[in-house]
Each structure stands twice: as structure tokens, then as C-alpha cells.
Amino acid sequence: MKRALTLLVFLTPLLLRAAAGAEAGLRFDMFLGLDGLVPDFASFPVTFEVKNDGPGFVGRVELEAGAFGSEGIRQTTVELPTGTLKRFAIPAHRTQLYQAEWHARLYDAGGRLRAEASQPARRWVPAGGLMIGILPRTVAGGPVFPKLEGVDPDLLPGVARLQPDLFPENPLMLESLQVLYLNSERALGLGVGQANALVAWLYGGGHLVVALEQAGDLSGVPWLRRILPALPGEERRVRAGETLARYARSGWPTLPLAGAKPSTKPQPPGPELEPQDERFVGAELGVMDLSGSGLPADVEGPGGEKLILSAPRGRGVITLLGFNPERGAFLTWLQRPWFWGRLCEFPEHLAKPAIRYAPHSTDAIFGSIVDSKQIRKLPVGWLLLILVTYLVVIGPVDRLWLRRINRQMLTWVTFPCYVVVFSLLVYWIGYRLRAGDSEWNELQVVDLIPFGEQAEWRIRGFGGVYSPVNASYEFKGASPVSTIRPELSLQGGRSLPGGVVTVGGDGCRATLPVAVWTSQVFVHDALMTNPPPIRVTATGVGETWQLRVENETGRKISRAWLVTGDQVIPFNNLPPGLSTRGPGERSRSRSLTDVMEGWRTTLATELQARGHAFGASQPEEPMPPADRALFGSFAERVQPSGQYDYLRFSSTQRLDLTPDLQRGGSYFLAWIDGYAATPTFNGFTPRRGWRSTFFRIPLKTP
């Protein structure tokens, strides 16, 4: 026995040292957001880099937001053989206003904690904020932006310096970026999955700015070559400084901005008042020949050279620079920040009013469509009546009755009886108002973005589940590129306490709890490429105008609209197959602004009542579901009456189509009852429910 104890004492330090050595061979790094930027109303990546020099194992990474209470868990499984380095990302969303940081833990198959990490956000980018990603060749050569003292920090762009190694392969994680600058040399470092994600992001509504380090780079990146608006030719020296300076000074609002915070620091003047940089104006830049493109240039040099050339790609725009902004005199140009700001849409962003308070979101608009109608709310007047009756019974009535029968001591018996009776009454009222059958309602909002002969399907599925009991329900994404999240708003999302979302190579799965007698909305974001089930073309002008709709869904289009500029042309009951509409339909057009303003107060009232536990006043004419979908697609078009307008709506990233209209785009919107474009994402069988699809199709109009 003594020898055994001696041996144990001798071996214990060795065993502890070996265990410590095994853990020391594991490195677990966490990178939050895009270069530390975390947006509202959009997905963002939480990237992990795990290096395992110890024994191999199968790990499970759990990600949780650090806030007041549990916000649910997002997890993924990863194999970690000995001597491997793995990089992977989990899509996340900011669901509460006070999420200071995020926590991650790595477990092995036995449930033992192997490593953990925490990281706060470098900056929160608010709803409607400008986020710009940059992939420059050099640190000094990347885009820089003017520093405006006294301007609301929320209006300043968030700039994320990205690394090819950590660039997401999931395009949903890039949707928070409005603009991405890419140097062709850095494009060579992107993998196939990363390149596909970048192209999908572009066609989904991004603005890609490309600078060519040298024309030969395109031979190594055929995907970039295919989407460029022009292929570069011979380079020659051009004095283009004055033209670029004129472009940099144009388009800016008057600075300092009206309503800007007073500052003790000297504020820089607007670009139009800054002195000209004569060295740059007289310098020569190397400009590539882009004349092979038939597109008009955004900016032309003194000899007609195309200095900046843009072209639409789906909902997005690609811009090709005819010169290299990371070389020569451009790097020392004093007005370079104003040029980059002008090119990356900073002036347009400054012209927008800051969102101080927006009580309603586009998620709530679409979520209200799928809310269960089984739940009825007790009017506040009835609640007060029950409360007053309870107080009268336990007070004067009880006292007078016991005094009359001369049994005052029985109050120790009658009072508990009153509590039981009124508790049963409240339960019975709640049962009558809220009890029902399990229900699943789903609305699929599908953007069909042209992508060659096929279409990029950007799917947002809004699902409302009503639960007659306390239960957890299963959900599954419709494609490998998918995620499931709660409804989002500026006041914080409806988080997923106790829920688990699992991300894998085949998409995502979720187990989410729903409380008894409640209805909760979940959102399914997905992306896939398939042939479009509806094709729409508009041809001719004036008396020759014609709209051609090829409906291959096999279902009647109940409601449809053609939205172009500020005009909305309604259509009803378009049958399956080919339909055509002539110029006479234009006589029924209405102003989009008038349509939005007409429903604004009604919808805001309904959404406000949606968040109340008890009954509230309802509008006499409830808004039809199809009209809600139309409103939610252009909610940003509603003009606020002030910074704190309670009728204002904030939009989930890229869900609002207003920016597309402002760039001259047009849309055909189609509502189909009883039809699901993709498999529904619920993994359970409800006793009742419905499903519908709302297609949004960009098109070119004459």
C-alpha cells in the first residue's frame, strides 16, 4: 500500500504535466464580425481558427451572446486531427441592444471543455449605417475617408480591412457590406468558395469596386474576368488629376451638416473649398484602355479615356477603375479621402437622416402576416373590471356578508376561496381566448435575381408557430447556404432562450422552444441558384408598351404590381402560363408615395397593438397580407416627420427595395396564395396552417 501511494505521488505531476501539454497543443482563436464590425439588421460571421497539435478529436463549438440572460446557442461540429489548422465561421445576428461581447466554447465528444474565447465588438454599426470592406494590396494603398468632426458617429462609415484567409464563404455573412474594394492581386488569394460568395453578394445588391494591379492578374481569376464591365487594354500615361479632383468634389452635401454636433476642433471644409493639389493635377497616371466596352464611362479623362466604368450586375453594381489607386501620385493626393468617399457612396449616406428611433421594422411587417389568428386579447377595460370586482368581493362584500351572519373569523377561509375562484376564472378566460391547435403559417419572400440563364434565389421565410403546450420544435434550412434567426428590431430581437441552432455543411437545423398559448415568428434566410419559375419582360413604349409574364408555378398569381419610379401598376388574377398586358393597364397606375402614406398609420397601429399583452384599438379596415408585403418592400420610402417619428420603419439589410428604385430600377411583385416556392423550413406537422409566396423580380423597363 505504501509503495502504491509513493508511486501515485511520483506519477501525479507527470500526468498533470502531460495533460497540460495536451491542452497547450490546442489554439482556439475567435474573430468577431468583419474586422470587429458588428451590424444591426444583418448577418455577420464569427470566424474561428483552431490549431490542434495534440491528440485528434471531434470538437463542438458553441457560440453564445453575452447579454442579460441566455440568447440561445449557435453551434457547429468540426473534426480536429493531430497537426491540423481549421478555419470556419458561424453566422450570427445581434438580437439585443446590450450584447457587449460574444462567448465561444470548444468541447470534445465527451462534453469536456477544451478551450474558450470571448471578444467584444470593435464597433456596432447601426441600422442604415454604411459598412465598407477593403482588400487592398498594401496597407497604405487602401481606401481612406474624410474625418468629419461634429458629425454623428453613426453617419461615419465603418471600414473593415479584410483578409483573404478569413474571408467568408457564405454570402449571407457579407450582406452587411454595402461596398467592397478589391485589388486584383488580392483576388488571387481567394478560394473558390470565397469567390462564389463574393459574386453572389454582388448580384444580391453589393457594390464591388475593382482596381487592377496588372492586366495579367485576370488570367488567374477567371471569375473576376467574367463579371468585369470591360477587359483592360494597353496602358498609357494620362494627366487625369484635374478630372478626378472635379469628381471628388462633386455630389457632397453642404458641410458642416445641418444639425451637426458643435465641435471645439477645427472642422475641415467641404471638398469644394479645399485648395487644389497642384502636384496631383499636373502628374501623370497610368490609365488602361477600357474602350472595348460599349458602356458610357462614369468619369472620362481629358482625351476621352474611361477612368471609372460601372455596370449593373443583378441588384448590384460593379465599378472598374482604369488606373491603379495604390501607386504613384494618387497615394499622396491630398483629396484622396474625398475621392474614396465619393466613389463608395458616402455623400448619399450623409444625405440620409440618422435613425434615432424607429419602433417598427420590416421584419415585424412580414411577421405580422404569419401571426396566428387563434390568439385573442382581453380588452383592457375588461381586465380593469375583473380587478375592481375582485377588490370589491374580498373587501366590502366579504366584510358585510360575514358581519351579517356573525362569522367574521371565517375570513381566514373565505379569502383563500376567493383567490382560488378568481384564479380559475382568469385561467378559464385565458383558455377561451388563447387555447387552440398547433399552427404553422409561412410566407416566403423570394427575390429572383437574374444570373445568366438561371436566377439567384434570395429567400427570406417568415414562419409563425402557435403552440398549445410548452414544447420545442424542429426546423431545417432549405439549402446549404441558410440560417435561422429570430425577428429583429431596433428595440432588440425576439431572442431564442433555450434554443439551439446547428450549422453544418448541409445547411442549418434548429430546435427552438415556444411557450404555451403563444405565437412566435422565426426567419429563415437562404440562398440558392435555380431556374426562375416566373419570367417577366417589359417591351415597347407608349402605345406599343407590353408586359409579358411567363408563370410556370402552376398557380394563379392572386395579386401583382409593376413598380417603376414612383408609379405602381396593379394586376390581379394572372393565370398560369403566358399572360400579356397592354398600355391600357397604365391608366390604373397610382403613386407609390400615396400608396405608402395611405397605409402608414393603419399598419403602425396594428404593429403597435401586436406587441401588447392585452387588447388595443384595432383599425376598422385591417391591411390585407399582400398589401403588407408591398409596403414592407418599400418601407424606407416612408418619409419621417422627425428623428423620433413613431410611424417610422427600419429595414433589415437588403429587404427594402427603395435603393433599387433610386438607381432607376423597376420591379414586378407577385403574390401567390397556397404556394411554397421552396420546401417549408418547419420540421414538424401542425394541425392547421397556410403558406404563400411573394416573388420580387427586378426587370428592365423601356
C-alpha positions in Angstrom: 0.0 0.0 0.0 2.8 2.3 0.9 4.6 1.6 -2.4 1.4 2.3 -4.3 1.0 5.7 -2.6 4.6 6.5 -3.3 4.1 5.6 -7.0 0.9 7.7 -7.2 2.7 10.7 -5.7 5.5 10.3 -8.2 3.3 9.9 -11.2 0.7 12.6 -10.5 3.0 15.6 -11.5 3.9 13.7 -14.7 0.2 13.1 -15.6 -0.7 16.7 -14.8 2.2 17.9 -17.0 1.1 15.6 -19.8 -2.5 16.9 -19.6 -1.3 20.5 -19.6 0.9 19.7 -22.6 -2.1 18.3 -24.5 -4.2 21.4 -23.8 -1.2 23.6 -24.6 -1.2 22.0 -28.1 -4.6 23.5 -28.8 -5.0 27.0 -30.1 -8.6 28.5 -30.3 -8.9 31.9 -31.8 -12.1 33.8 -32.4 -12.7 36.8 -34.8 -16.0 38.6 -34.3 -17.7 40.2 -37.2 -15.9 41.7 -40.2 -12.7 43.1 -38.8 -14.5 43.6 -35.5 -17.5 45.5 -37.0 -20.9 44.0 -36.0 -24.0 45.4 -37.8 -27.7 45.7 -36.8 -30.3 44.0 -39.1 -27.8 41.8 -41.0 -25.9 38.5 -40.6 -22.3 38.7 -39.7 -19.6 36.0 -39.4 -18.0 34.8 -36.2 -14.8 33.2 -37.6 -12.7 30.6 -35.7 -9.2 29.4 -36.3 -8.3 26.2 -34.4 -4.9 24.6 -34.5 -4.5 21.2 -32.8 -1.0 19.9 -32.2 -2.3 17.4 -29.6 -4.3 14.2 -29.9 -7.1 14.4 -32.5 -10.7 14.7 -31.5 -14.1 15.7 -32.9 -15.0 19.2 -31.4 -18.2 21.0 -30.9 -18.1 24.8 -30.9 -20.8 26.7 -29.1 -21.4 30.4 -29.6 -23.4 32.5 -27.3 -24.1 36.2 -27.0 -23.2 37.8 -23.7 -26.2 39.8 -22.5 -28.8 39.8 -19.8 -29.9 36.2 -19.9 -29.4 33.4 -22.3 -29.8 34.2 -26.0 -29.7 30.7 -27.3 -26.7 28.8 -28.7 -25.3 28.5 -32.2 -23.1 25.5 -32.7 -21.1 23.5 -35.3 -19.1 20.3 -35.3 -15.5 20.2 -36.6 -13.0 17.3 -36.9 -9.6 18.2 -35.4 -7.0 15.6 -36.3 -3.5 15.9 -34.9 -1.4 18.7 -36.6 -4.3 20.4 -38.4 -5.4 24.0 -38.7 -9.1 24.6 -39.3 -10.9 27.8 -40.2 -14.7 28.0 -40.2 -17.4 30.6 -39.5 -20.8 30.6 -37.8 -23.4 33.1 -39.0 -24.7 35.3 -36.1 -27.1 38.1 -35.5 -27.3 40.9 -33.0 -30.6 40.2 -31.2 -30.4 42.5 -28.2 -29.3 46.1 -27.8 -26.9 45.4 -24.9 -24.8 42.5 -26.3 -21.4 43.7 -25.2 -19.5 40.6 -26.2 -19.8 37.1 -27.5 -18.5 33.9 -25.9 -17.4 30.7 -27.6 -16.5 27.3 -26.1 -14.9 24.2 -27.6 -16.0 20.8 -26.3 -14.8 17.4 -27.3 -17.1 14.4 -28.0 -17.3 13.6 -24.3 -18.6 17.0 -23.4 -15.3 18.2 -21.8 -14.5 21.9 -22.2 -11.2 22.1 -24.1 -10.9 25.8 -24.8 -13.0 29.0 -24.7 -12.7 32.6 -26.0 -14.6 35.9 -25.7 -14.5 39.0 -27.8 -16.3 42.4 -27.8 -17.2 44.2 -31.0 -14.8 46.9 -32.1 -17.8 48.9 -33.3 -21.6 48.4 -33.6 -22.8 49.7 -37.0 -26.4 50.8 -36.6 -29.3 50.1 -38.9 -28.9 52.0 -42.1 -25.2 52.6 -41.4 -22.5 52.4 -44.1 -20.1 49.4 -44.0 -17.2 49.2 -46.4 -14.9 46.2 -46.8 -11.5 46.6 -48.3 -9.0 44.1 -49.7 -6.1 46.4 -50.8 -2.7 45.2 -52.0 -0.8 47.3 -49.5 -1.7 48.8 -46.1 -1.1 52.4 -47.2 -2.9 51.9 -50.6 -6.4 51.1 -49.3 -9.3 53.5 -49.4 -9.4 56.2 -46.8 -12.2 58.5 -45.9 -12.6 62.1 -44.7 -12.8 62.6 -41.0 -15.7 64.9 -40.3 -15.7 66.4 -36.8 -19.1 67.1 -35.2 -20.8 64.6 -37.5 -22.9 61.9 -35.8 -20.6 58.9 -35.4 -23.4 56.7 -36.7 -23.1 58.5 -40.1 -19.4 57.8 -40.4 -18.6 54.6 -42.4 -17.4 51.5 -40.7 -14.3 50.3 -42.6 -13.4 46.6 -42.3 -9.9 45.6 -43.5 -10.5 42.0 -44.7 -8.0 39.2 -45.0 -8.3 36.5 -47.7 -7.7 33.7 -45.2 -10.7 34.9 -43.1 -13.0 36.0 -46.0 -16.4 34.3 -45.6 -17.6 31.5 -47.9 -21.2 32.2 -47.0 -22.7 35.2 -49.0 -25.3 35.8 -46.2 -22.4 36.9 -43.9 -21.4 39.6 -46.4 -24.8 41.3 -46.7 -23.9 43.9 -44.1 -21.3 45.3 -46.6 -22.6 48.0 -48.9 -19.3 48.4 -50.7 -16.3 46.2 -51.2 -12.9 47.4 -52.7 -10.9 44.6 -54.2 -7.4 44.8 -55.7 -6.9 42.1 -58.4 -3.7 40.9 -56.7 -5.7 40.1 -53.5 -8.3 38.4 -55.6 -5.7 35.8 -56.5 -5.7 34.7 -52.8 -9.5 34.0 -52.7 -10.6 30.3 -52.9 -13.5 29.0 -55.0 -16.0 29.2 -52.2 -14.9 32.7 -51.3 -15.1 33.9 -54.9 -18.6 32.4 -55.3 -19.7 34.2 -52.1 -18.4 37.5 -53.4 -20.2 37.1 -56.7 -23.4 36.2 -55.0 -23.0 39.2 -52.7 -22.5 41.4 -55.8 -25.6 40.1 -57.6 -27.6 40.3 -54.4 -27.1 44.1 -54.2 -23.5 44.9 -53.4 -21.2 47.5 -54.9 -17.9 46.0 -55.9 -15.0 48.4 -56.8 -12.1 46.7 -58.6 -8.6 48.0 -59.1 -6.3 46.1 -61.5 -2.7 45.7 -60.2 -1.8 44.5 -63.7 -3.8 43.1 -66.5 -2.2 39.7 -66.3 -3.9 39.1 -62.9 -7.1 38.3 -64.7 -5.7 35.1 -66.1 -5.6 33.7 -62.6 -9.1 34.8 -61.6 -11.5 33.9 -64.4 -14.5 34.5 -62.2 -13.5 38.2 -61.9 -12.8 38.4 -65.6 -16.3 37.3 -66.4 -18.0 39.9 -64.3 -15.9 43.0 -65.2 -17.6 45.6 -67.4 -14.6 45.7 -69.7 -11.3 44.0 -70.3 -8.2 46.2 -70.0 -6.0 47.0 -72.9 -2.8 48.9 -73.3 -1.7 51.3 -70.6 -0.6 54.8 -71.3 0.2 57.9 -69.3 -2.6 60.5 -68.9 -2.9 63.7 -67.0 -6.1 62.9 -65.3 -5.7 64.6 -62.0 -7.9 67.6 -62.7 -10.8 65.3 -63.9 -10.5 63.1 -60.8 -10.3 66.2 -58.5 -13.5 67.5 -60.1 -15.2 64.1 -59.5 -14.0 64.0 -55.8 -15.5 67.5 -55.1 -18.9 66.7 -56.7 -22.0 65.2 -55.1 -21.3 66.1 -51.5 -23.9 67.8 -49.2 -23.0 71.2 -47.7 -20.5 70.7 -44.8 -20.7 71.0 -41.9 -24.0 69.2 -41.9 -27.1 70.9 -40.7 -27.8 69.7 -37.1 -24.2 68.5 -36.6 -22.9 68.5 -33.1 -20.8 71.5 -32.2 -17.1 70.7 -32.0 -14.2 72.6 -30.4 -11.8 71.1 -33.1 -11.5 72.9 -36.4 -13.8 71.3 -38.9 -12.4 70.6 -42.4 -14.2 72.5 -45.2 -16.1 70.6 -47.8 -14.1 69.3 -50.7 -15.2 72.2 -52.9 -13.5 74.6 -50.6 -10.2 72.7 -50.1 -7.2 74.1 -52.0 -6.3 72.3 -55.2 -3.4 69.8 -55.0 -1.4 71.2 -57.9 1.2 68.4 -57.8 -1.5 65.8 -58.4 -3.2 67.9 -61.1 0.0 68.1 -63.1 1.0 64.4 -62.5 0.5 61.6 -65.0 -1.3 58.4 -64.1 -1.1 55.1 -65.8 -4.5 54.5 -67.4 -5.6 51.3 -69.0 -7.6 51.3 -72.2 -11.2 50.3 -71.5 -12.6 51.4 -74.8 -13.6 47.8 -75.7 -16.7 48.3 -73.6 -19.7 49.9 -75.2 -20.9 51.3 -71.8 -20.6 55.0 -71.1 -17.9 55.9 -68.6 -18.8 57.4 -65.1 -15.7 59.6 -65.4 -13.8 60.4 -68.6 -10.2 61.7 -68.9 -9.2 64.8 -71.0 -8.8 62.6 -74.0 -11.9 60.5 -73.6 -10.2 57.8 -71.5 -12.6 55.8 -69.3 -11.2 56.4 -65.8 -14.2 54.9 -64.0 -16.6 52.4 -65.6 -19.6 50.9 -63.9 -22.2 48.2 -64.9 -25.2 46.6 -63.2 -24.9 43.0 -62.1 -28.2 41.7 -60.8 -29.3 44.1 -58.0 -25.7 45.2 -57.6 -23.1 47.3 -59.4 -19.5 46.6 -60.3 -17.1 49.5 -60.8 -13.8 49.2 -62.6 -11.0 51.7 -62.1 -9.0 52.4 -65.2 -6.0 53.4 -63.1 -4.3 51.9 -60.1 -5.1 53.9 -56.9 -2.4 52.2 -54.9 0.5 53.6 -57.0 2.3 56.8 -57.8 0.9 60.3 -57.3 -2.6 59.1 -56.3 -1.2 57.8 -52.9 0.0 61.3 -51.9 -3.1 63.2 -53.3 -4.5 65.5 -50.6 -8.1 65.0 -51.7 -7.8 61.2 -51.9 -10.2 60.7 -48.9 -12.9 62.8 -50.7 -12.4 60.7 -53.9 -12.9 57.4 -52.0 -15.9 58.8 -50.1 -17.5 59.9 -53.4 -16.8 56.5 -55.0 -18.1 54.5 -52.0 -21.4 56.3 -51.7 -20.5 58.3 -48.6 -22.3 61.5 -49.8 -25.5 59.7 -50.4 -25.3 58.2 -46.9 -24.7 61.6 -45.3 -27.8 63.0 -47.0 -30.0 60.4 -45.2 -31.4 61.4 -41.9 -30.0 59.5 -38.9 -32.3 56.8 -37.5 -32.7 57.9 -33.9 -35.9 56.0 -33.2 -37.8 53.5 -35.3 -40.2 51.4 -33.3 -41.2 49.2 -36.2 -39.1 47.0 -38.5 -39.7 45.4 -41.8 -39.3 42.0 -40.0 -42.3 43.0 -38.0 -44.3 43.9 -41.1 -43.8 40.5 -42.6 -44.0 38.8 -39.2 -47.5 40.2 -38.7 -48.7 38.4 -41.8 -47.9 35.0 -40.3 -49.1 35.7 -36.8 -51.7 33.2 -35.6 -55.3 34.5 -35.5 -56.2 31.9 -32.8 -54.9 34.3 -30.1 -57.4 36.9 -29.0 -56.6 39.5 -26.5 -58.5 40.6 -23.4 -59.6 44.3 -23.7 -58.0 46.5 -21.0 -61.5 47.6 -19.9 -62.5 44.0 -19.1 -59.2 43.5 -17.2 -59.9 46.5 -15.1 -63.5 45.3 -14.5 -62.2 41.9 -13.2 -59.7 43.7 -11.0 -62.3 46.0 -9.5 -64.7 43.1 -8.9 -62.0 41.1 -7.2 -61.2 44.1 -4.8 -64.9 44.7 -4.1 -65.5 41.0 -3.3 -62.5 40.5 -1.0 -63.2 43.8 0.7 -66.7 45.3 1.3 -68.8 42.3 0.1 -66.8 39.8 2.3 -67.0 42.1 5.3 -70.7 42.8 5.0 -71.6 39.2 4.4 -69.6 37.8 7.3 -70.8 40.5 9.6 -74.4 39.7 8.7 -74.0 36.0 9.6 -71.8 37.0 12.6 -68.9 34.8 11.4 -66.1 37.4 11.0 -63.4 34.8 11.8 -64.4 32.9 8.6 -62.4 35.5 6.6 -59.4 33.2 7.0 -61.4 30.6 5.0 -63.3 32.9 2.5 -60.2 34.8 1.4 -58.3 31.8 0.1 -61.6 30.6 -1.6 -61.9 34.0 -3.4 -58.3 33.7 -4.6 -58.9 30.2 -5.9 -62.2 31.2 -7.7 -60.7 34.3 -9.3 -57.6 32.3 -10.3 -59.8 29.7 -12.0 -61.7 32.5 -13.7 -58.6 34.1 -15.1 -57.3 30.7 -16.3 -60.7 30.0 -17.9 -60.7 33.4 -19.7 -57.1 32.8 -20.9 -58.0 29.3 -22.1 -61.0 30.6 -24.0 -59.0 33.5 -25.6 -55.7 31.8 -26.4 -56.1 28.0 -26.4 -56.1 26.3 -29.9 -54.5 23.8 -32.2 -50.8 23.7 -33.2 -50.4 26.0 -36.2 -47.7 26.9 -38.7 -48.0 29.8 -41.2 -45.2 30.6 -43.6 -44.6 33.4 -46.1 -41.7 33.0 -48.4 -40.3 36.3 -49.7 -38.2 35.3 -52.8 -36.0 37.7 -54.8 -35.4 36.2 -58.2 -32.2 37.9 -59.4 -31.2 37.2 -63.0 -27.9 35.2 -63.1 -27.3 34.1 -66.7 -29.9 31.6 -67.8 -30.8 30.9 -64.2 -31.7 33.1 -61.2 -30.2 33.6 -57.8 -32.9 32.9 -55.2 -32.6 35.1 -52.1 -35.2 33.5 -49.8 -36.5 35.0 -46.6 -39.0 32.7 -45.0 -41.2 34.2 -42.2 -42.7 31.4 -40.2 -45.2 31.9 -37.4 -45.7 29.0 -35.0 -48.5 28.8 -32.4 -48.0 26.2 -29.6 -50.9 24.8 -27.5 -48.3 23.5 -25.0 -44.8 24.2 -23.8 -42.7 22.5 -26.4 -39.6 22.6 -28.6 -40.0 22.5 -32.4 -37.6 21.3 -35.1 -36.6 23.5 -38.1 -34.3 22.9 -41.1 -32.8 25.2 -43.7 -33.8 24.8 -47.3 -30.2 24.9 -48.8 -26.6 24.5 -47.7 -26.4 28.4 -47.5 -29.0 29.1 -44.9 -29.5 30.2 -41.4 -32.4 30.6 -38.9 -32.9 33.6 -36.7 -35.5 35.5 -34.6 -37.4 38.5 -35.7 -35.2 41.6 -35.4 -35.9 45.2 -34.5 -34.2 48.3 -33.1 -35.6 47.5 -29.7 -33.8 44.1 -29.8 -34.9 40.9 -31.4 -37.2 38.2 -30.0 -34.2 36.1 -28.8 -34.0 32.3 -28.7 -33.6 31.5 -24.9 -33.0 27.8 -24.7 -32.9 27.4 -28.5 -30.1 25.7 -30.4 -29.2 26.4 -34.0 -26.7 23.9 -35.6 -24.7 25.0 -38.6 -23.3 22.3 -40.9 -22.2 21.6 -44.5 -25.8 20.7 -45.5 -27.3 23.9 -44.1 -28.7 24.6 -40.6 -31.0 22.9 -38.2 -32.6 24.4 -35.1 -34.5 23.3 -32.1 -36.4 26.2 -30.7 -38.8 26.4 -27.7 -42.2 28.1 -27.8 -44.2 28.8 -24.7 -47.8 27.6 -24.2 -50.6 29.6 -25.9 -48.2 31.9 -27.7 -47.3 32.7 -31.3 -43.7 33.3 -32.2 -42.1 34.3 -35.5 -38.8 32.8 -36.8 -37.0 33.8 -40.0 -35.2 31.5 -42.4 -32.6 33.2 -44.6 -31.3 31.1 -47.6 -29.6 31.4 -51.0 -29.7 29.1 -53.9 -29.4 29.1 -57.7 -32.3 27.6 -59.8 -34.3 28.4 -63.0 -36.8 31.1 -62.3 -40.5 30.0 -62.0 -41.7 33.4 -63.2 -40.1 35.4 -66.1 -41.2 38.9 -66.8 -40.2 41.3 -69.6 -41.4 44.8 -70.5 -41.1 46.0 -74.1 -42.0 49.0 -76.1 -43.0 52.5 -75.1 -46.2 54.5 -75.3 -48.9 52.7 -77.3 -46.6 49.7 -78.0 -45.8 49.1 -74.3 -46.4 45.5 -73.3 -45.8 43.4 -70.2 -45.2 39.7 -70.7 -45.4 37.3 -67.7 -44.5 33.6 -68.0 -45.9 32.0 -64.9 -44.5 28.4 -64.6 -45.6 27.9 -60.9 -48.8 26.1 -61.9 -50.8 28.5 -59.6 -52.7 31.7 -60.2 -50.9 35.0 -59.3 -53.6 36.5 -57.0 -52.1 40.0 -56.7 -49.3 41.6 -58.7 -47.7 45.0 -59.2 -45.3 46.6 -61.5 -43.3 49.3 -59.6 -41.2 51.7 -61.6 -40.1 55.1 -60.4 -42.9 56.4 -58.2 -45.6 54.6 -60.2 -47.4 51.3 -59.1 -49.5 49.4 -61.7 -51.7 46.7 -60.1 -52.6 43.4 -61.8 -55.0 40.8 -60.4 -55.5 37.1 -61.1 -52.8 36.3 -63.7 -53.3 32.7 -64.7 -50.6 30.0 -65.1 -48.8 30.1 -68.4 -48.2 33.2 -70.6 -50.0 36.4 -69.8 -49.7 39.8 -71.6 -50.9 43.2 -70.6 -51.0 46.3 -72.8 -50.8 50.0 -72.5 -54.3 50.3 -71.1 -53.1 48.9 -67.8 -51.0 52.0 -67.2 -54.2 54.1 -66.8 -54.7 52.3 -63.4 -51.3 53.3 -62.0 -51.0 55.1 -58.7 -48.3 57.0 -56.9 -46.2 54.7 -54.8 -45.8 57.5 -52.3 -49.6 57.9 -52.0 -50.0 54.1 -51.5 -47.4 54.0 -48.7 -48.8 57.1 -46.9 -52.3 55.7 -47.2 -51.4 52.5 -45.3 -48.8 54.0 -43.0 -50.9 54.9 -39.9 -53.0 51.7 -40.2 -50.0 49.5 -40.3 -48.2 51.3 -37.5 -51.3 51.0 -35.3 -51.5 47.2 -36.0 -47.8 46.7 -35.3 -48.1 48.6 -32.0 -51.0 46.5 -30.9 -49.1 43.4 -31.9 -46.7 44.0 -29.0 -49.3 44.5 -26.4 -50.3 41.7 -24.0 -53.9 43.0 -23.8 -56.3 44.2 -26.3 -55.8 47.6 -28.0 -57.8 49.6 -30.6 -57.7 47.9 -34.0 -58.2 49.8 -37.3 -61.6 49.5 -38.9 -60.1 48.2 -42.1 -57.2 45.8 -41.5 -54.4 45.8 -44.1 -54.6 42.8 -46.5 -51.5 40.5 -46.3 -50.4 41.2 -50.0 -50.5 44.9 -49.3 -48.4 44.4 -46.2 -45.8 42.6 -48.3 -45.9 45.5 -50.8 -45.5 48.0 -48.0 -42.6 46.1 -46.4 -40.7 46.0 -49.7 -40.6 49.8 -49.8 -40.8 50.8 -46.1 -37.8 53.2 -46.4 -39.8 55.3 -48.8 -42.0 56.5 -46.0 -40.7 60.0 -45.1 -40.4 60.5 -41.4 -41.8 63.7 -39.9 -38.8 63.9 -37.4 -35.9 61.9 -36.0 -38.3 60.3 -33.4 -41.3 59.7 -35.6 -43.2 56.7 -34.1 -44.5 55.9 -37.6 -41.0 55.3 -39.0 -39.8 51.8 -40.1 -36.3 50.4 -40.1 -35.3 47.8 -42.6 -33.5 44.5 -42.5 -30.5 44.6 -44.8 -31.4 44.4 -48.5 -35.1 43.6 -47.7 -36.1 47.0 -48.7 -36.1 47.7 -52.5 -36.2 51.5 -52.3 -32.4 51.9 -53.1 -33.0 49.9 -56.3 -35.8 52.3 -57.4 -33.5 55.3 -56.6 -30.9 53.8 -59.0 -33.5 53.6 -61.8 -34.6 50.0 -61.3 -38.0 48.5 -61.7 -39.7 45.5 -60.0 -42.5 43.1 -60.7 -44.0 41.8 -57.4 -46.3 38.7 -57.4 -48.3 37.2 -54.5 -49.4 33.6 -54.9 -51.7 32.1 -52.2 -51.3 28.5 -51.1 -47.9 28.0 -52.8 -44.4 27.4 -51.5 -41.5 28.1 -53.9 -39.2 26.0 -51.7 -39.8 23.3 -49.0 -41.1 24.9 -45.8 -38.5 25.1 -43.1 -40.6 23.6 -40.3 -39.7 20.1 -39.2 -43.0 19.2 -37.5 -46.5 18.5 -38.6 -49.1 21.1 -37.4 -52.8 20.6 -37.2 -53.5 23.8 -39.2 -51.7 26.5 -41.2 -51.1 28.0 -44.6 -48.3 29.1 -46.8 -47.9 31.7 -49.5 -45.1 33.1 -51.7 -44.2 36.7 -52.5 -41.9 36.9 -55.6 -39.9 40.1 -56.2 -38.4 40.2 -59.7 -36.1 43.0 -61.0 -36.6 43.8 -64.6 -35.5 46.3 -67.2 -38.2 48.7 -68.5 -38.1 50.7 -71.6 
